[in-house]
Amino acid sequence: MDDHAPHGDHAHPDDHSHLSEMEVRVRALQSLLQAKGYVDPDALDELVTLYEDDVGPQNGARVVARAWTDPGYATRLAEDATAAIAELGYTGRQGEHMVALMNGDGVHHMVVCTLCSCYPWPVLGLPPVWYKSPAYRAKAVADPRGVLADFGVRLPEGVRIRVWDSTAEVRYLVVPERPPGTEGWSQEELAAIVTRDCMIGTALPTARRDAGSAGDGQGPAAGAA
């Protein structure tokens, strides 16, 4: 198948002028829930810390880097991704049934969830906004090559694109091809060039040591799906 921070004497602890409208709404809702006793502030802090430090695309990037440098691990990952990923300690809800999609041999994989936003949280963290958008979900199936172009990815015409529909039962992790020019790099250096989008299939890793973190936070170009 061919997605003004306050300063000086005017600054006050409760001054939210540096926050976006959505952030102000979230703060207000959080304060209301805490005041009514529905939410434990300590529990919220733990949850935020979990997704900032322990759960996120840095985990998936380490899986990919391990596969690039350890043929035996790559084989295990291809045969039973759930077990292989668990070897690195990445398990949990939304990652119980994982499948690794290995790019290569003229095939490029891309993941979408056409019904909602099923996504492998243990290795990729929370899904980006564009992944959940109806436009991406529809266009990824109808015009995957166009979606990749929206993200700035242009594959050779001879490369076939396979689109996989993530479900509540099965979640996917795209393992991109290791880029040339990374020979001799450590696993940590390799993991640093594997972005979240690479593991969804909407980006390709590059041999740039300043390529960015695993969660690049970027979506498609303006006007994209």
C-alpha positions as CSV (number, residue, x, y, z in Angstrom):
1,M,0.0,0.0,0.0
2,D,1.4,3.1,-1.5
3,D,0.8,11.3,8.8
4,H,6.6,35.9,28.1
5,A,7.4,34.8,31.2
6,P,6.7,37.4,34.0
7,H,9.8,39.2,35.4
8,G,11.0,41.9,37.7
9,D,8.8,43.2,40.5
10,H,5.6,42.3,38.6
11,A,6.2,38.5,38.8
12,H,3.9,36.6,41.1
13,P,3.7,32.8,41.8
14,D,0.1,32.7,40.5
15,D,0.8,34.8,37.4
16,H,-0.1,32.6,34.4
17,S,0.5,35.2,31.7
18,H,3.3,33.0,30.3
19,L,1.0,30.1,29.8
20,S,-1.0,29.2,26.8
21,E,-4.8,29.2,26.9
22,M,-4.8,25.4,27.1
23,E,-2.2,25.4,29.9
24,V,-4.3,27.8,31.9
25,R,-7.4,25.6,31.4
26,V,-5.5,22.6,32.5
27,R,-4.1,24.4,35.6
28,A,-7.7,25.5,36.5
29,L,-9.1,22.0,36.1
30,Q,-6.3,20.5,38.1
31,S,-6.8,23.1,41.0
32,L,-10.6,22.4,41.0
33,L,-10.1,18.6,41.1
34,Q,-7.6,18.9,43.9
35,A,-9.8,21.3,45.9
36,K,-12.7,18.8,45.7
37,G,-10.4,15.9,46.7
38,Y,-10.8,14.0,43.5
39,V,-7.1,14.2,42.7
40,D,-4.0,13.6,44.8
41,P,-1.3,16.1,43.9
42,D,1.5,13.7,44.8
43,A,0.0,11.1,42.5
44,L,-0.2,13.6,39.7
45,D,3.5,14.5,40.2
46,E,4.4,10.8,40.1
47,L,2.5,10.4,36.9
48,V,4.2,13.4,35.2
49,T,7.6,12.1,36.3
50,L,6.8,8.7,35.0
51,Y,6.0,10.0,31.5
52,E,8.9,12.5,31.5
53,D,11.7,10.3,32.7
54,D,10.7,6.6,32.5
55,V,8.1,6.1,29.7
56,G,8.7,7.7,26.3
57,P,10.3,7.4,22.9
58,Q,13.8,7.2,24.5
59,N,12.8,3.6,25.4
60,G,12.0,2.6,21.8
61,A,15.1,4.3,20.6
62,R,17.2,2.1,22.8
63,V,15.4,-1.0,21.5
64,V,16.2,0.1,17.9
65,A,19.8,0.9,18.8
66,R,20.2,-2.5,20.4
67,A,18.8,-4.2,17.3
68,W,21.2,-2.3,15.1
69,T,24.2,-3.4,17.0
70,D,23.2,-6.9,18.2
71,P,22.1,-9.3,15.4
72,G,20.9,-11.9,17.9
73,Y,18.7,-9.3,19.6
74,A,17.4,-8.1,16.2
75,T,16.3,-11.7,15.4
76,R,14.6,-12.1,18.7
77,L,12.9,-8.7,18.2
78,A,11.6,-9.7,14.8
79,E,10.3,-13.1,16.1
80,D,8.8,-12.0,19.4
81,A,8.9,-8.2,19.9
82,T,7.0,-8.3,23.2
83,A,9.6,-10.6,24.8
84,A,12.6,-8.9,23.3
85,I,11.4,-5.5,24.4
86,A,10.8,-6.8,27.9
87,E,14.5,-7.9,28.0
88,L,15.3,-4.2,28.2
89,G,12.7,-3.7,31.0
90,Y,10.0,-2.0,28.9
91,T,6.7,-3.6,29.6
92,G,3.3,-2.5,30.8
93,R,-0.2,-1.5,29.6
94,Q,-0.5,-0.8,25.9
95,G,2.6,-2.8,25.2
96,E,1.4,-6.3,26.0
97,H,1.3,-7.5,22.4
98,M,4.1,-5.9,20.3
99,V,5.2,-6.5,16.7
100,A,8.4,-5.1,15.3
101,L,8.3,-4.0,11.7
102,M,11.8,-4.1,10.2
103,N,12.4,-1.6,7.4
104,G,14.6,-2.8,4.6
105,D,14.6,-5.0,1.5
106,G,12.7,-2.4,-0.5
107,V,9.9,-2.0,2.1
108,H,9.1,0.9,4.4
109,H,6.6,0.5,7.2
110,M,4.3,3.1,8.6
111,V,1.8,2.8,11.5
112,V,-1.7,4.3,12.0
113,C,-4.7,3.6,14.1
114,T,-7.7,4.1,11.9
115,L,-10.3,3.8,14.6
116,C,-8.8,5.8,17.5
117,S,-5.2,6.2,18.7
118,C,-3.9,2.8,19.8
119,Y,-0.2,3.3,20.5
120,P,2.7,1.5,22.3
121,W,3.1,3.6,25.4
122,P,5.9,1.7,27.0
123,V,8.3,2.3,24.1
124,L,6.9,5.6,22.6
125,G,5.2,7.3,25.5
126,L,2.0,9.2,24.8
127,P,0.9,9.7,21.1
128,P,1.5,13.0,19.4
129,V,-1.6,15.1,18.5
130,W,-1.3,14.5,14.8
131,Y,-1.3,10.7,15.2
132,K,-4.8,11.0,16.7
133,S,-6.1,13.4,14.0
134,P,-8.8,12.1,11.6
135,A,-6.8,13.6,8.7
136,Y,-3.7,11.5,9.4
137,R,-5.7,8.4,10.1
138,A,-7.5,8.7,6.7
139,K,-4.7,9.9,4.5
140,A,-2.2,7.3,5.9
141,V,-4.4,4.6,4.4
142,A,-5.4,6.3,1.2
143,D,-2.1,8.1,0.3
144,P,0.8,6.9,2.5
145,R,3.4,8.3,0.2
146,G,1.7,11.7,0.3
147,V,1.7,11.6,4.1
148,L,5.5,10.9,4.1
149,A,5.9,13.8,1.8
150,D,4.0,16.0,4.2
151,F,6.6,15.0,6.8
152,G,9.4,15.8,4.4
153,V,10.2,12.1,3.6
154,R,10.5,11.1,0.0
155,L,11.3,7.5,-0.7
156,P,12.6,6.1,-4.0
157,E,9.7,5.0,-6.2
158,G,10.9,1.4,-6.0
159,V,10.4,1.3,-2.2
160,R,7.0,-0.2,-1.3
161,I,5.1,1.3,1.6
162,R,3.2,-1.0,4.0
163,V,0.7,0.6,6.3
164,W,-0.2,-1.2,9.5
165,D,-3.3,-0.6,11.5
166,S,-2.6,-0.6,15.2
167,T,-5.3,-2.0,17.4
168,A,-6.1,-2.6,21.1
169,E,-4.7,-6.2,20.6
170,V,-1.5,-5.4,18.6
171,R,0.8,-2.4,18.7
172,Y,3.7,-1.8,16.3
173,L,7.2,-0.5,16.5
174,V,8.9,0.4,13.3
175,V,12.6,-0.4,13.3
176,P,14.2,1.9,10.7
177,E,17.3,1.0,8.7
178,R,20.5,2.1,10.3
179,P,21.8,5.1,8.3
180,P,25.3,4.9,6.7
181,G,28.0,6.8,8.4
182,T,27.2,5.5,11.9
183,E,29.8,2.7,11.9
184,G,31.5,2.5,15.3
185,W,28.9,4.5,17.1
186,S,27.9,3.4,20.6
187,Q,24.3,2.3,21.3
188,E,23.8,5.6,23.2
189,E,24.9,7.6,20.2
190,L,22.7,5.6,17.9
191,A,19.6,5.9,20.1
192,A,20.0,9.7,20.1
193,I,19.3,9.8,16.3
194,V,16.2,7.6,16.5
195,T,13.2,9.9,16.9
196,R,9.6,9.0,17.8
197,D,8.5,9.6,14.3
198,C,11.1,7.2,13.0
199,M,9.5,4.5,15.0
200,I,6.0,5.4,13.7
201,G,7.4,5.3,10.2
202,T,7.0,9.0,9.3
203,A,10.7,9.9,9.5
204,L,14.1,8.5,8.8
205,P,17.1,8.6,11.1
206,T,20.1,10.5,9.8
207,A,23.8,10.2,10.7
208,R,23.9,13.5,12.6
209,R,25.0,13.5,16.2
210,D,22.9,16.6,16.8
211,A,19.8,15.1,15.2
212,G,17.8,15.5,18.4
213,S,16.2,13.5,21.1
214,A,14.0,10.4,20.6
215,G,10.8,12.5,21.1
216,D,11.4,15.2,18.5
217,G,7.9,16.7,19.0
218,Q,7.6,17.6,15.3
219,G,4.5,16.9,13.2
220,P,3.9,17.2,9.5
221,A,4.6,20.4,7.6
222,A,1.9,23.0,7.3
223,G,-1.1,21.8,5.4
224,A,-0.2,18.1,5.9
225,A,-2.5,15.4,7.0
